[in-house]
Amino acid sequence: MRVIVHLTPGPNWIDGKSVYEQGEPMDAHLASMRRRYDEGSLLLGGPYEGHHAGIAVLEVNDMRHATIIMNEDPGVVAGVLVYELRQHVSIFDAFAGIRTDANVAQLHTTTGDL
């Protein structure tokens, strides 16, 4: 399952500073994301333009596993980052070779109200 993680500044974010100026918690976050990438659970990650929020795309077994990964993230633990998780339903995915030919009604039957 793919999960989209939207990361935003947490209560300990230093106002007026970019993601690159948040100190040790962000260095540790980067190291953690590097490990997740190396183990195969992080597919994509990085800041948005403006460098005050970011995205990660996780490949996990279930939402519980995504929550564990993010709750263990040093940036989250330090309160520099907070996150929101959303399960992604692939309709089109060039990386996985997914391209639907279904119409909307068929997709609704297949995916339900995820």
C-alpha positions, -999 to 999 in steps of 0.1 A, spaced: 0 0 0 12 35 -8 7 62 18 12 99 12 28 118 41 23 155 42 49 171 66 44 205 80 61 227 107 54 214 142 53 234 175 91 235 178 97 247 143 119 278 144 98 306 128 115 325 100 138 295 92 137 271 63 138 233 67 175 235 61 179 258 92 161 237 118 192 221 132 199 187 145 163 174 144 163 178 106 197 162 103 184 132 122 151 133 101 172 132 69 193 103 82 160 85 91 145 91 57 177 78 41 174 46 61 138 42 51 147 47 14 175 21 17 151 -4 32 126 2 5 97 18 25 104 54 13 97 58 -24 99 96 -27 105 124 -3 116 160 0 105 196 7 80 216 -14 91 248 -31 96 273 -3 111 247 20 85 250 48 67 217 42 73 185 24 60 151 12 70 115 16 55 85 -2 58 53 17 53 17 6 40 -1 37 18 -31 46 -9 -10 63 -16 24 78 -4 12 112 31 6 98 31 41 82 21 56 116 49 37 134 75 50 108 64 86 112 60 85 150 97 73 152 109 100 129 134 123 148 118 155 133 84 144 146 98 133 179 115 167 184 82 185 175 99 202 145 76 184 122 40 171 123 24 149 97 -8 138 80 -12 104 64 -34 95 34 -37 61 17 -31 65 -20 -52 46 -45 -33 44 -78 -54 50 -109 -24 61 -129 11 53 -118 39 53 -143 64 39 -118 42 8 -111 29 5 -147 -7 12 -136 -31 28 -161 -68 24 -158 -92 20 -186 -122 19 -162 -148 46 -161 -158 64 -129 -186 40 -119 -162 11 -123 -135 27 -103 -160 35 -75 -170 -2 -74 -134 -13 -73 -120 13 -49 -151 21 -28 -149 51 -6 -113 49 5 
